[in-house]
């Protein structure tokens, strides 16, 4: 019987429906189904030993919206008489050249096992033209990891066959045919030489979003390994778990097709749109939820961002819940924060042709995916054992920068390792020991934090009845002191053989600093090249003083109502601070932000971005990393939809004309109790 050379190496599913011969689109790609009206192009890269036919069943399972192209490596099937490639770079260059003109619709790459590395390198080349909307990787460790692959040239055929049977993907009947088996092992050994030669630096990162497809029963890959893919993108990172083993991607083509359709939906561009990098659309979360149906809803955290508080309260201990939710005194400041947002109404504009939205902002020379950062929150293991590590990973999955508190339960170095390649900031409480403050600052800069947030509204702890009634302060129990316990300058002041109690006592002696004045800010400016933001500013004169002493930006904040009872609302203070510092100084705000519409109101009143605090802590309490990820996806989806509904195609288009005082049809747009501010000029340095 005559066989197609390397037919057994294609890894086709055992139950695949018959497909016609693939059409040779070019030297490098094959097409199984012609879909002239497709809106998305998906290019699939086979595993080691595999060929284009691996993806025949997946192509059949996809809808008419997706045109699948399967990559054909040299040395197999209809390229059998070509020599196998000697390195992965050669494969990537060939595919990238074939896709050079593929910019008429969003382009997604999907790589399985070794194919993930080829797809990754192809994406690096194609990014120079801005043509990659997303990268899916399946059954593959991250590029910078040692794959620990054996030298197959030194192994006998029986050992290789045993390994193939363990992983699956090749029908056993084909492995029993000598002619076919010889082709399988020839190609497999050649491809493993590529893997063993491949090298990628840890700092290599795409601008393209990455979605990891993790098979639940894969014996070769685990979640802990796959998380390292987050280090290889500056954009969004996500993990999707699928049922099955190493070849679940192709063996369960129907389920895989549904996942891919969900993740690529809504990315089609208008015909006149300039091709770009194709960042995932946050508002697509709504479609995902409806497509998943009522059954999935029962297992999901609420999408009501104002309802997270009650859900977390039912789960947390009274001590933990009181610590996160508690406010100063009567809670008047916290109530004022929310009331300030309610005093403004949005005035949507119609028929603006908003087919896509740009949520990105520029701060201190860095482009952020959205105008949202996670606010610094101390002692996060109080609400979840993963603490800051879980929170920063959840934030990194949606490209939201994390601001780490000085009072964290994990060291700044540990958090930096989990944060991925995106920007992260460090919040500094300046203790009464200047040398400790200087050491913390130097460590933050050395660990890759890209800005310092000096918090100045906490010279002493606020009067918080929730904590006082429980007699509970996490720091006294040792929580939140990791940065101090690990600091060499701090430890030099401890007695020999110091224990946890000594750490707590020394921290308590230096943590409060009511004597801190503006004179310390120039000293901080001398210590670091990082941008410095002063957080906790409400009065415009304090904003001017901060800039005069060397600050680069301002965070308008009243500490979420946790410090001073009866304080002015942060949103009410925002326009006057913006007016005081002008259009070219980055101004952020926090305190009371809960929803996407809240973010729009803050932007309209002068903020470049917001810090988001308690809601993500409730998400952390409810489901760790996944809870934080869920909360942020909900917030960004609502923000994305809000921009659509008010008629803005970009964050930079939000201005004061979109607001009116609540209860009026149209009125003078001025802050409640404050002077009118001005919007930052479009494209001004440090602004969106």
N, C-alpha and C positions, 0 to 999 in steps of 0.2 A: 504494500500500500504506500502511495506517495504522500508525503506530508509536507506542509508548509514549514520551511525551516524556522525554528524557534517558536513554533506554534504553542508549545507547552509553556513557554516563558511569558505568555501574555497575562496569566493570572486571571483569566475570565471567570466570572461566577459560574458555578456548576449548573445553576438553574436559569442562566441567562436566556432570554428569548432570542431566536435567530435574528441575525442582522445581516444586511447585505454587505458586500465588500466595501471597505472604507474608500472614500474619495480622497485622492491625493491633492489636497489644497495647495501644497508646495512641497519642497523637499523634506520639510521638517514636521508638518502637521497633517492629520487625517481627519476627515469629517464623515460621520455615519448617517446623519440626517440633515438634509438641506432645509434651513429655516430662514428664508429671505426676509421675513418681517420681524426677526428677533430684535429685541432691544438691548440684550446683554450678550457678551462673548465670554465664554469660559474655556480657558486653555488648561488641559490636564497633563501632568507629567508622571510617567509610570515609575514604579519601584525598580530596585536592582533586579535585573533579569527579566523585567517586564517589557511590554511593547504597547503600541497604541490600542490594540484590541482590548486591553484591560478595561477600557472605558466604554465599550459598546453598549452594555446594558444600562449604564448610567445615562448615556446620551438618549436612549429610548425612553427612559423614565422622566426626563425633563420636559417641561412644557414648551410650547412654540415660542415663548419669550426668550429662550436661551439657546444660543448656537454653541455647541460643544466642539472644540478642536482638540484632538489627542496628539500629543507629541510622539514622533517616531524617532528614537535614537538610532544612530548607525549601528550596523552589525546584526540586525535582526529583521525578520519578516521580509518585507519588500526591499529593505536595505541590507539584506543578509551579506551581500558580497562586498560591502564597504567595511573597512576596519573599524573596530570599536574605538570610541574616543579615548584619549589618554588622560583627560582631566575634565572636571566638571565645568571649568571656565569655557572650554571648547563647546560643550553642549549649550551653555547659556548664551554664548555669542551667536550660535547658529539659530536658536529659537528667537532671540531678540531681533536678529536681522529679518527673520521671516515675519515678525509681528510689527515691523517698523511703521507700517502704514495702517495699523489696526487701531485707529483713533476715531472711528465713526460712531462708536457706541462704548459704554463702559466695559473695560477689560478686566476680568478677574483671572488670577492664576491659582491652580490647585495642584499641589504636589504631594504624592504619596510615598512615604519612606524616603529612599534616596531621591526620589523626584522632588521632595520638598526643598532639598538643597539646590537642585537645578532651578526650581521655580524661584527660590530666594535670590540666587545670583542673576537670573533673568530679570527679576523685578528691579534689581539695582541698576541694570543697564537701561531698562525702559523708563525708569524714573527721570532720567536725564531729559526725556521728552514729555514727562508728566502724563503717562498714558495708563497707569495701573490704578484701578479702583479698589482692589483688595487682594490679599493673599490668603489662601486656605492651605494649611499644612496638616497632614495626616500621618500618624504612626512614625513620627520623626522627631528625634531629639533636636534641640536648637543648634544652629551652625557652629557656635563657639565651643560646644561641649565635645569631649572625646567620645565618639560613638562606640569605642571599645570593640570594634569589629575585628574578628580573627582574620588571619591571612589564609584565605581559602585556597591559595596555591599550595599550601602545605598540608591541606586536609584531603583525605581520600574521598572518593565518590560516595561511599556508603554513609560517611559522616554528613556530607552535604544533603543527601536525600533525607536522612533522619531529621535534619533541621528544617527542610522544606515541609515535611509532613507535620512537624510540630507547629509551624506557623500557618499552614494552609495556603490557599490561593492557587494551587496547581492540582488539578484532579489526579487522584492516585493512579488511574488507568494510564495516564500519559507518562507518569514517572516509571511505569513498568515497561514502557516501550524503549528499547535501547537507542534507536535513532533520535527520538525526541529528547530523551534524557541527556544525550550527549550535547545537543544544542542548548538545553537549559543550563547545564553546568558550565559550558563554554562562556555563555553570555554573563552568567552570574559571577563567575570568577573575574571576568573583565570589569564588570561594574564595581565589584568590591575593591579592585585596585584603585578606582576613582575615589571611593570613599576614604581609603587609607591615605591617599595623597592630599586630600582636601584639608584646607586650613582657613579659618575665619577668626579675625580678631574679635575680642569681646565687645569692643566699642562700635562695631559695625552695625548701623541701624538704618532701616528704611524710613521713608516718609509715609509709606503705605500702611494702612491698617492690616493687622494680622489676626486671623481666626484659627485657633488650634482645634482640630477635630480629634478628640481623644476617645479611643475605643475602650470600653469599660473592662473587657477581658483580654486586652493586649498584653502578652507576656513580656514584651520588650520595652514598653514605655509606661511611665507612671506620671501622675499629675505633678508631683514635685519637680520632675525633670522638665516637663512641658512648660511650666511657668516661666522658665528662663527665656522662652521666646519673647516675652515682654521686653527684654533688654535690647531686642533687635528691631524695634520700631519706635519712632518718635510720635506715632499716632496711636489710634485705639488698638487695644489688645483684648482678646476674649477667648474663652474656652467653651466649646460645645462637646458634651459627652454623648457618644453614640453607643448603641448596644452592639456586642459582637467582639471578635478578636482582631488580630493584626490586619486582616483584609476586610474588615467590616465596611469600609468605604465602598468597595465594589461588590461584595457579597450581599449587601443589603441596599441595592441600588435605589429601590423605591423610597426608603427612609432617608437616604442621603440626598436624593433629589428634592424631597420636601424641605430639608434643612437648607440646601443651597438656594432654592427658590425664595425661601423666607429671608435669607441673608443678602440676596442680591435685589430683592424687590424694591422698587422706588428709586433705582439709581439711573434710570434712563434719562439722557440729556435731551433738552430741546435741540432741534437741528442746528440752531445758530449759536449754541453754547460752545465756548472754547473748551477743549478737553483739558481736564485737570487731574488731580490725584484721586478724586473720587472718595472723599471722606464719607463714611456711612452717615445716613440721614437720621438724626436722633428721633424725629417724629415717627419713623418706621416702627418704633416700639408699639405704637397703638395697633398697627396692622398685625404685628406678630401676636399680640394678645388675643385679638379677635379670631385670628386663624387658629390659634391653639385651642380655643373653645372653652366652655364652662368647666370641663373636667380639670384642666390645668389651673384654672382660677382658684380652686380650692386649696392648692398647695402654695400659692404665691402670696408674698407680703402685699399688703394693701398698696394701691397706687395713689391713695389720698395722702399727700405729703403732710397734711395737717392731722391725720389720724394715726401717724406712727407713734406719737406720744402714748396714747392709750394702749396700743398693742405692746409696746415695750414695758409699760408699767405692769402689765399682767405677767410678764416674764421675769423682770428683775426683782432683786431683793429690795425692801424699802430703803436700805442704806444706799444702794447703788442708784436706784431711781431718784432718790432725793438729791444725790450728788450731781447727777446730770441735769435734772430738770429744775432744781432749786434756784430761787432768785433772792435778791437782796430785799430785806424788810418786808413790806406789804406786797411786793411784786409790782409796784406802780410803774417802774421803769420798763419792765418786760411788757406790761399791757400797753404802755405808751408806744413802744416799738411797733407793735401790731396795729395800733390805732392810726399811726402815722401812714402806713400803707393804705389803710382803708379810707383815708381822707382824700386820696387821689383816685380818679377814674381814667381809664384808657379811652381814647377817642379813635376807634379804628377807621381807616380809610379803605375804600372799596375799589375793586377792578384795577389793581396795580400790577397784575400779571406776575405775581410772585411764584415762580415755578421752582426756585431753589433759594436756600438761605445760607449765608455765610456767618457763622457764629463766632469766628475767630477774632482775637484781639491781639495787639502787640503791646507788651510791657517790658521795658528795659532791654529792648533789642531782641526779645524772644517772642515768637509767635505761639500763642496759646489757642487750643482748639475751641475754647469757649470763654466767656467772661466770668467763670466760676472757679474758685479755688477752695480747698477744704480748710476751714479755720483751724487754728491750733487749739487742741483740747487736751488737757492734762490727764494723765493716769488712765489710759483707755482700757487697760485690762480690768478695770472695775466693772465694765459692762460686757466684756467678752475676753476669753483667755488669749486670743490672738492679738488683741490690743492694736497698737499702731501698725504692726506688721500686716495684719489683716486689712486694716483701713487703707493703708497706702497701696496695697495690691488691688483692692477694689477700685480705688480712684484711678490707678494707672490703666486699668482695663478700658476706661472711657476717656483717657487722656486729660483728666482733671489734676492739676498740680496739688501737692499735699504740703501743708505748712505744719512742720513738726514743733510741738511745744518743748520748751526747756524741761518741763516736768513730765517727761515721757517714761513709760515702763520699759522701753527698749532703747538702746543707745542710738545716737544719731548715725553711727556707722552701720549698725544693723539695719536701720530703716532705709538708709541709702542703698544698701545692697538689694533690698526688696522693691525699691521704688521704680526700677526700670530706667530707661534713658531720658525720660521727660524731665522738665524742670521741677525742682522741689525747693522750698524755702525753709528757713529755720527761724523760729520765734525765740527771742532772747528776753528773759527777765534779768535785768542787771542786778546781781546780788550786792550785798554790802562789801563783799570782798572783790576788789577790782581785778586782782590777778586771776581769780576763778572766771570772771566774766571774759577776760581776755583769752583765757585758754579755751573756753567754750566757743568763742568767736573763731579762733584759729582752726579748731577742729571742724567746725561747720564748713568753713571755706575749703579745707583740705578734703572733706568728704563729698564735695561736689554740690553743695547747696548753692543756689544761684541768687539768693537775696536774703537779707536779714530783716526781721520784723521786730523792732524794739517795742515792747508793750510797756506803756507808761501809766496806765490807769489802775495799777495794782500795787501801790506802795504798801498796802496792808490788805488782808483778806476782808471781803465784805461781810456784812452781818446777814448770814443766811440761815433763817430759822430751820429749814429742812435739815441741814447738816447739824446745826446746834442741837435740835431736838433728839437726833439720833446719836449725838456725841461722836460723829463720824467724820474723819478727815483722812483720805487715803494715804497721804504722805506720812502721817504718823505711823501707819502700818508698813511703811517702806515702799509703797507703790508710787511710781512717778519720779523716782530718784535715780534712774539708771544713768543719766548723763553726768550726774554728780559723782555717783559711786565709781564710775569708770574714769573720772578725770584725774590726771596725775597731780595737778596743782591742788585740787580739793583733797585728794588722798594724802598729800604730803602734810596736811594739817591734822590728820587723824593719829591717834595713839598707835603704837605698834600692836599688831595682831587685832586691829579694830574689827568689830563685828557689826551686824546690821543696826543695832541700837546706837552705836557711835556715829554711823552715817546719818541716821535720822536726827540725832542731837546736833551735829555740826551743821547739817543743812538748815535746821530750824534757826540756828544762831545767825546764819548769813543770808537767808532767802529774802526776808523782808528788807526793804531799803527805802524808808520814808524820807531819808535825807537826799535822795537822788534829785539833781537839778539839771537844767539845760546845759550846764557846763561840761557834763560828761559826754554829750553827743559829739563834740569835736574829737574827743579821745577815741571814740568808736570809729569815727571817720578815718582817723589815722591808722587804725588797726587793720582795716580790711579794704579791699578793692570792690567788694560786693555792693550792690545797691542797698540802701538802708531806707526802710519805711518806718515811720513812727505810728504806732497803733494805739488808739484810745483817745484820739483828738476829737473834740466837739466844738471848741471855740475857734473862730477864724484867726485870732491873734496867736493862739498856740500853733496853728498850722504855719503861720509866718515865722514864728520862732524856730520851729523844727527845720524849716528850709534854711534859715539864716545860719543855723548851727551845723549844717552839713547833710541833712536828710535829703533823700532823692524822691520820696513819695510819702503819702499820708494814708492812713486807714481811719476813716471816721467810724467810731465805735464807742458804745458804752458797756462793753463786755457782756453783751446780751442781757443786760439787766441784772447781772450777778454781783455788781460792786456797790453802786450808790442808789439807794431807793429815792425815787422822785426826780431822777435825772431827765434831761431833755432827750427825746427820741433821736436815734442816730440819723434816721432819714430826714427828720426836720432840720438837723444841723448840716446835712450834706450840701445843699445849695450855697450856703454862705461860705463854707470852707472852700468849695470849688471856686467861688468868686474871688476869695482872698488869695489863692495860690495861682490863679490864671489857668490858661488852657493847656500849658505844656508840661504840667506836673501830674504824674499818675496819682489818681485819687481812687481808693477802694473804700468800700463800706461793709460793715456787718451789723448784726443785731436785728433780729426780727424777720430776716429773709426766710421764706418758706416755699414759695411757688415760683414757677416760671414767670408769671405776671409780675410778681414782686421784683424779680431781676430786671424786667423791662422798666418798671417804675424807677428803680434805682439808677439805671443807665440814663433815663430821661432827665433825672434830676442832677446829673453831673458825675456819676461814678463811671470809672473805666471798667471795673469788675467788682464782684462781691465775694466775700468769704462766707462759706456755708457751714454752720456748726451743728446745732443739736439734732436736726433731722438725720444726718448721716450717722450720728452716734446711736440713734434709735435703730437705724438699719443694721449697724454693727451688732447691737444687742440681739436683734432678731435672727440674724443669719450670718454673722461674721463678714468675711470678704464679699460673699454673694449678696448679703444685705446692703452693704455700702454700694456695691455695683448697681443693684436694683434701684436704690433711692436716687442715685445720680442719673441713671438712665431716665427715670421718671421726670426729674427736674429738667434735664436737657430736652426731653421730648416736649414737655409743656412749654419751655422757652421757644423751641423751634416752631411749635404750632402758634404760639402767641405772636411771633414775628409774622407768620403767614397771615394771621387773622387781622393784624393791625395794618398790613400792607407794606411791610419792610422786608427787603431782601437781604439785609445785613445788619449786624449789631451796630455798625458805624452809622447806619441811617436812622437810628432811634434818636429823637430830639424832643424838646419841650412841647412842641406843637401836638404831640400825641397824648398829652395829659390835660385834664381839667379838674378843678376842685370837685370832690364828690358832692352830688346833689345839685349841681348846676349844669345847664346844657353846655354853655361855653363861657369861660370866664377868664380873668387875668391869671396867667400861670405864674404864681409866685408861691414860695414855700410857706407852709403854715407856721407863722411865728418867726419867719426869717427873711432875709433879703433875697431877691431873685439872683440866681446864678446864671452862668452861661455855659453852653455846651462846648466841649473841647473841639477845636477845629479838626476837620477830617485830615488824617494823616499826620497830625502833629506828633513830635517826638514823644515817645512814652505813652501815647494814647492809642485807643483802638482806631 
